[in-house]
Amino acid sequence: MAQESTSRRVLEEIAGRVRGRRSRPPRPSPVITVGDLVVDRLRGRVRRGGILLTLSTREFEVLDTLATRAGGTVDRGEMADHCEGPEEVDEMIARLQRKLGSPRLVQAVGSGYCLRAQGPEP
């Protein structure tokens, strides 16, 4: 009888842990790849076509935000949190575009920006 009770507690504990894992939101990968762009979130490094790029802390934060939601739109207001204000967002994106090179990976979409492996069709 005691053995049955112990087994039941162990199974309940295992089931609780499994439920707990399911309810947690997935963590973004420490390395995000979008086309030939590689964002290493742990080391704070970015490579494009195998070439290490030099980004400021704010540029990295904006790019990281875009990379974690690659293919989706990130609102300008959310990106402004990583800049000195909303007016700096467009300047920050322009600097990132220059540093990332061609083809362009960051596109303006509605009231935000999107990181995509390939630009829109001409």
N, C-alpha and C positions, 0 to 999 in steps of 0.2 A: 504494500500500500504506500509506504514512504517512497519507494522507488518510482511508483507511478506519479506521485505528486511532484517529485523532482524532475522527472521527464517532462511533465506538463509545463512546469515553470520554465525549463530550458526552451521548449518549443515556443512558448509565449514570448520569451525574450528575443528569440531569433525573429519571430514574426514582427515584433515591434521594431526591431532594427531595420528590417526590410521595408516596412511602411515608412519609417523615418527617412530612408534613402530616397524613396520614391517621391516624397513631398518636397525635398530640397530642389531648388532650381539648379540646372546644370551649370557648372563653372565653365567659363570660356577657356578654350585651350590656351596653354602658355605660349604656343607658337601658332600664329594664324597665317595661312597662305592664301593669297588672292592673286591668281595668275602667277606672274613672276615676282610678285611682291611678298616678302616674308617679314612678318612683324613678330619679333621675339619679345614677348611681354615681360619675361623674367629678367632678361638682361638689358631691356630698354634699347634694343638695336633693330634697325630696319635695313633690309637688303632688297635691291631691285635688280633682277637679272644677275644675281650673285655679287653685286657691288654694294659694299657697305655705305650707307648714306648717313650724313651728319645732320641731325635734327635737334632743334632746341627742345627743352622739356615740354613746353606748351604745344609745339608742333607734334611731338610724339603723342601727347595726350589726345589731341584732336584726331590724329591718324588712328590711334588705338580705339577710340570711340567708333570711328567709321568702320574699322576692320572687324570689331566684335559684332557688328550688324551688317556685314558685307551683303550687298544686294538689296538692303532695305534703306529707307530714308531716315536720316538723323536730322532732327529739327535744328534750325539755326540757334534757337534759344538754348538748347542743350549744349551745343558747341560753345556758346558764349560763356558757359561756366568755366571753360578751360582757357578763355581769352580774357583780356582786360575789359571787355564789354562787347555788346552786339556789333558795334561798328568795326571791330577788329576781325570778325569772323571771315569776311570776304578777303581781307588782306592775308589772313592766315592760310586760307585755302589756296590763294594765288601763290604764296611762298611754297606750300606743299606741292602744288602742281609743277613749279619750276624744279624743285628738288627731286620729284619722282620721275620727271622726264616724260617721254612719249612711248607708247600711246597714253593718253590721259586716262587715269583710273578714277578720278573724282569728278562727278558730274552734278550740276545744280538740278534739283528736282523739286518743283513746287517751292515750298518755304524752307527747304533744307538741302542736304547734299547726300550723295550716295557713292559708295566705293564699289566699283565693278571691275571685273577682270578685263572686259573689253568695253570700249566706248560704244555709244549708240551708233546705229547704222547711218551712213551719210545720206 
